[in-house]
Amino acid sequence: MSTFQAPKGVSEYVPPRSAAFLAARDAFAAAAARAGYSYLELPVFEDTQLFARGVGESTDVVNKEMYTFTDRGDRSITLRPEITAGALRSVLEHNLHRGALPVKIWAVGPVFRYEQPQSGRYRQFYQVDLEALGSQDPAIDAETIALAWDYYRELGLRRTALHLNTLGDAECRPAYRASLQAFLRGLDLDSDTRRRVELNPLRVLDDKRPEVIAQLGDAPLIADHLCAACKAHYDRVRELLADLDIPWTENPRLVRGLDYYTRTLFEFDHPLLGAQSGIGGGGRYDGLSQTIGGPPLPGIGFGLGLDRTVLAMEAERVPAVAGTAVQVYGVALGDQAAREVFKLVTGLRRAGIAADQGFGGRSMKAGMKGADRSGAAYALILGERDLAAGSVQLKDLAAGEQIAVPLTDIVDVLKRKLSS
């Protein structure tokens, strides 16, 4: 065992479990591409003020959970606690919003929050992120929700539940905010929560402590304060989801943990994950661009947790099919055969066939054991007599059948067999 270990609260994925991580990540990449979303590669650290202003200084994320440090240029830098603010910063910096709208982008990578580690909650975790910028059409809201829903279904998850709410906008939320504050001021709350009531009362609705939740039963609801435009927008989103046969649960107290959300809000839960049941979510953030110094640019997006998605796959016993599985495994008997197998395996890879081989001059028994462990469908066995005959033994590892194939034909033969 090494002297060093991974830092506390870091999720690592090693074989064979890493196959599930790859399956979840790659399935999302394919889903985003099918819907016309382009990939965005982003830095994992940004100017601290991007998150302070974008995420919101009243949030726990900014106040308690960010990894912030001063670099050698005396700049305050923060490891990203979420991806949306950085994605929007990049779109504005590179003028993508000056082209065709909406700008449709997606990203993937690690995210950092200083939290108490537990199952499904890490200090370094992984997200896939999707954003659509430049349109207020409720159809874009429905599209992003549908894309996430279909992604989970494509992975094989059947227990995922969708929760919906709306938070209104700058026109109708102030009246609701005042009503909620008046209600919360009458509750038995600790001093920190009372400060939150004055800064951002909606965040109190996101409190997970039982003693707070027990007092919120009669809290006013945003649905009772929506303006006509926000109500029409939300009605249209729900109509479009119903057209797609996507079920949801109305959750009038859903607010999530970030300050930039407006109007449509959604979250995906998985009932088999216990306390950390939220596996992804997002919403509309029409004022975020102005908050970070940009022009008016409405947007909607989401972040889905890859770690919790993997946990959900494991809870539902969804098999992970990794795109990197070995199809053919080479076994060499003798030095000259080893050189030829090396050439064969490389040639197979160049032909688009996933291939591996045994190393170190191992015996026939050890070589075949390696072939079985690789998960390959076929083994290529090459010895001195095969070399002399200009052929190679092709063994079907599932059926146990073995035939001799000319070395010059082996690539074409394997292509036919693997495609049938």
MARMI-299307 format. One line per field, with one value per residue (C-alpha): x, y, z. Coordinates in steps of 0.02 Angstrom, whole numbers, plus 50000, padded with zeros to 5 digits. Example, Ala and Ser with C-alpha at 12.3 -4.5 7.8 and 13.67 -1.06 7.14 Angstrom:
! MARMI-299307
c1 <- (50615:50684)
c2 <- (49775:49947)
c3 <- (50390:50357)
END
This chain:
! MARMI-299307
c1 <- (50000:50061:50109:49984:49796:49666:49608:49453:49291:49357:49267:49382:49330:49441:49406:49284:49173:49243:49146:48984:49056:49109:48940:48849:48964:48969:48780:48755:48879:48782:48614:48675:48749:48586:48494:48615:48719:48903:49042:49125:49288:49305:49436:49407:49451:49385:49390:49305:49187:49110:49035:49005:48899:48830:48788:48740:48828:48683:48702:48789:48890:48974:48976:49033:49080:49196:49380:49454:49637:49751:49868:50045:49979:49878:49714:49569:49536:49401:49385:49216:49072:48957:48974:48838:48922:49084:48992:48900:49061:49142:48995:49003:49193:49198:49045:48949:48790:48817:48783:48631:48520:48494:48674:48665:48815:48862:49012:49075:49203:49244:49159:49220:49127:49192:49057:49050:49084:48955:48883:48834:48907:49089:49210:49262:49120:49076:48939:48875:48806:48692:48642:48530:48556:48462:48281:48133:48029:47953:47988:48174:48131:48037:48178:48311:48200:48156:48339:48385:48234:48272:48456:48413:48293:48423:48545:48417:48357:48171:48148:48196:48065:48046:47993:47936:47906:47914:47994:47914:48016:48063:47884:47795:47928:47947:47767:47794:47960:47877:47737:47861:47969:47818:47777:47955:47983:47849:47938:48058:48220:48403:48501:48586:48419:48342:48481:48441:48258:48312:48438:48350:48196:48171:48330:48243:48124:48277:48326:48340:48333:48178:48148:48137:48038:47908:47869:47851:47686:47583:47714:47643:47667:47738:47596:47477:47580:47625:47597:47501:47659:47745:47589:47569:47753:47740:47577:47657:47808:47692:47586:47740:47802:47630:47639:47800:47722:47848:47773:47814:47768:47719:47832:47782:47923:48063:48193:48364:48523:48576:48512:48507:48351:48193:48033:48050:48139:48160:48247:48273:48267:48303:48212:48345:48483:48421:48460:48560:48419:48441:48536:48519:48421:48417:48307:48292:48410:48356:48450:48617:48704:48671:48724:48899:48913:48845:48698:48521:48530:48396:48449:48403:48509:48547:48685:48670:48780:48879:48925:48744:48695:48821:48750:48575:48634:48708:48551:48444:48576:48589:48732:48869:48920:49084:49132:49311:49280:49411:49344:49499:49645:49811:49907:50084:50188:50371:50475:50443:50257:50257:50323:50187:50049:50108:50088:49920:49847:49905:49832:49665:49661:49698:49551:49436:49433:49466:49612:49735:49868:49969:50144:50298:50314:50180:50125:49976:49875:49918:49883:49709:49672:49715:49599:49455:49485:49487:49306:49354:49243:49388:49567:49705:49829:49992:50134:50286:50189:50055:50188:50262:50088:50052:49896:49831:49711:49547:49454:49274:49290:49104:49075:49249:49265:49434:49483:49640:49632:49765:49860:49817:49630:49612:49559:49419:49362:49352:49259:49127:49111:49102:48970:48855)
c2 <- (50000:50175:50301:50420:50409:50513:50667:50646:50668:50632:50508:50399:50274:50124:49969:49885:50020:50153:50070:50135:50310:50306:50237:50379:50514:50451:50423:50605:50663:50567:50634:50815:50798:50726:50881:51003:51051:51089:51044:51175:51139:51253:51292:51216:51380:51557:51731:51714:51858:51762:51640:51767:51872:51734:51598:51722:51781:51726:51543:51409:51370:51541:51566:51395:51275:51358:51313:51488:51537:51683:51642:51707:51859:51905:51862:51776:51613:51483:51303:51298:51247:51233:51247:51366:51531:51481:51421:51587:51684:51588:51617:51804:51815:51726:51818:51660:51755:51870:51727:51617:51599:51502:51457:51271:51203:51064:51027:50893:50889:50897:51018:51064:51101:51088:50979:50839:50684:50545:50425:50527:50689:50727:50872:50836:50768:50758:50840:50847:51019:51082:51262:51348:51536:51674:51616:51638:51511:51386:51251:51269:51235:51079:51024:51030:50935:50806:50783:50743:50630:50531:50520:50435:50317:50276:50228:50105:50200:50173:50244:50425:50553:50729:50874:51041:51217:51397:51541:51684:51833:52011:52065:51947:51880:52038:52023:51839:51878:52004:51882:51743:51856:51908:51726:51673:51814:51736:51568:51503:51510:51522:51683:51622:51573:51739:51829:51721:51773:51953:51916:51781:51706:51577:51491:51450:51338:51236:51203:51016:51022:50936:51073:51202:51094:51063:51250:51278:51187:51348:51451:51551:51478:51563:51490:51609:51762:51725:51861:51816:51800:51681:51576:51563:51515:51378:51312:51296:51201:51076:51057:51015:50889:50808:50797:50697:50581:50638:50622:50746:50793:50971:51031:51208:51220:51171:51311:51225:51300:51438:51617:51642:51539:51618:51542:51356:51250:51061:50921:50735:50619:50435:50348:50214:50337:50385:50558:50607:50567:50718:50660:50818:50975:51149:51289:51455:51600:51748:51879:51792:51872:52048:51994:51951:52107:52045:52099:52033:51850:51732:51555:51385:51236:51096:51000:50812:50724:50583:50511:50494:50433:50292:50255:50250:50130:50018:50028:49975:49850:49928:49845:49964:49938:50028:50078:50023:49836:49722:49620:49520:49459:49400:49253:49220:49063:49103:49257:49262:49236:49378:49498:49443:49456:49631:49678:49590:49677:49848:49811:49764:49927:50025:49935:49992:49831:49842:49725:49683:49551:49461:49522:49447:49281:49195:49014:48958:48932:49106:49184:49106:49158:49336:49320:49264:49406:49535:49499:49477:49380:49302:49250:49249:49109:49107:48981:48930:48802:48931:49052:48920:48890:49076:49063:49104:49009:49105:49044:49091:49109:49086:48935:48859:48832:48861:48877:48919:49080:49145:49290:49396:49368:49385:49569:49541:49381:49466:49616:49499:49399:49551:49637:49485)
c3 <- (50000:49956:50089:50010:49996:49906:50002:50109:50016:49840:49729:49627:49494:49462:49357:49350:49429:49314:49171:49248:49260:49077:49025:49115:49046:48867:48859:48906:48774:48642:48703:48702:48527:48459:48523:48441:48594:48568:48689:48799:48893:49044:49177:49349:49436:49408:49485:49655:49617:49472:49597:49735:49618:49508:49634:49771:49928:50038:49986:50087:49931:49936:50124:50183:50042:49916:49898:49885:49886:49841:49697:49672:49582:49737:49649:49737:49646:49679:49622:49536:49651:49500:49312:49250:49299:49214:49059:49044:49073:48930:48812:48846:48837:48669:48598:48562:48606:48456:48336:48312:48466:48570:48610:48656:48750:48869:48981:49099:49238:49423:49543:49718:49880:50057:50135:50263:50157:50155:50028:49875:49944:49905:49910:49731:49628:49444:49343:49166:49129:48991:48952:48823:48813:48723:48720:48837:48742:48866:48736:48779:48961:48910:48794:48929:49052:48920:48873:49053:49076:48917:48965:49129:49039:48907:49044:49108:49262:49295:49470:49433:49485:49415:49529:49457:49521:49463:49558:49461:49401:49447:49421:49540:49657:49765:49828:49867:49951:50065:50109:50145:50253:50356:50387:50428:50551:50660:50674:50806:50707:50755:50724:50563:50488:50539:50445:50294:50308:50279:50141:50042:50122:49984:50043:50208:50109:50058:50240:50272:50463:50533:50663:50522:50402:50538:50546:50359:50330:50316:50224:50077:49905:49751:49647:49735:49684:49502:49373:49215:49108:49230:49250:49060:49042:49173:49103:48931:49001:49085:48929:48825:48953:48954:48763:48785:48916:49047:49222:49360:49537:49576:49718:49769:49898:49778:49774:49758:49829:49709:49698:49510:49470:49399:49333:49289:49418:49418:49510:49482:49632:49652:49796:49823:49871:50044:50110:49954:49833:49719:49565:49461:49429:49361:49301:49213:49258:49153:49256:49281:49132:49198:49373:49311:49203:49037:48928:48952:48900:48962:48994:49063:49106:49226:49313:49335:49463:49385:49555:49608:49436:49457:49630:49555:49419:49552:49660:49511:49456:49285:49188:49133:48953:48928:48752:48783:48807:48726:48580:48534:48641:48572:48647:48584:48610:48581:48540:48353:48380:48507:48373:48252:48383:48425:48240:48229:48381:48320:48148:48227:48324:48166:48085:48224:48326:48514:48546:48685:48715:48846:48887:48965:48872:48975:48954:48853:49013:49080:48910:48899:49077:49025:48875:48987:49109:48970:48923:48741:48623:48529:48563:48432:48472:48378:48395:48293:48189:48151:48093:47978:47904:47886:47994:48167:48280:48307:48462:48505:48693:48727:48614:48636:48447:48365:48181:48085:47983:47861:47938:47785:47811:47999:48002:47876:47961:48131:48059:47988:48148:48262:48154:48142)
END
